[in-house]
Amino acid sequence: MESELEELLTDLSMAGCGSGELNRARQLYESADRKALLAFLRRCRCALLEELHVSQRRVDRIDSIIRQTSAGTGLR
């Protein structure tokens, strides 16, 4: 059970979760509240997806600048 917890925390850390999130995951795991732990993990996933979407919009904007510059049309 302890190795399962450590694996969970390691995976969350590798996914970019901070110490507060790791502490919360530990609390939920140790309380054996599986439903709350799953809800927490889903919220973490949603937050990471939102970061991904923000980054994608930035990349899209850079791509647009590259296309405009390559075409010689300049920037808007």
N, C-alpha and C positions, 0 to 999 in steps of 0.2 A: 504494500500500500504506500509506504514512504517513497519507494522508487517511482511509483506512478505519479505521486505529487511532484517529485523533483523533475520528472520528465515533462509534466504539464508546465511547470514554471519555466523550465529551460526553453520549451517550445514557445511560450508566450514572450519570453525575453528576446528570443531570436526573431520573433514577429514584430518586435519594436515596442512592446508594452513596457511602461515605466514601473518604478518601484511601487507606486500606489496601486496600480492595476494588479501587479504580482501579489501584493499583500491582500487585496480583495479576493483574488482567485484562491489564495491559500485559505483564507477564512471560510469561503464558501465550500471549498473542498473538504476542509476539516469538519465543517458542520454537517456534512453529508447531505446538503440541500442541493441535490442534483438539478432540480428544476431551476433554482436561482442561479446555479453555476452556468447552466446552458443559456439562460437569458443574458447573463453577464458576458459570456463568450460571444453571443450573437451581437451584443452592443459593441464589443471590441471590433468584431468583424465589420460592422457597419461603419465605424469610425475610420478603419483602415481603407475601406472602399471609398469613402468620401475623400480621403487624402489622395487616393489613386486618381479619382476623377478631377480633382484640382490640378494635380500634376499633368494629367492628360490634356486639360485645357491649356496649360502653359506650353506644352509641347506643340499642340495644334497652332498656337499663336506664333511660336518660333518657326514652324513649318511654313506658315503663311508669309512671314517676313522673308524667309529664304526664297520662296517661289516668286514673290514680288521683286526681290532684289535680282534674282536670276533672269527674270523676264525684262528687267530694266524699267519696270513701271514705277519703281520707287515705293515709298510708303504712303499710305493714305494721308 
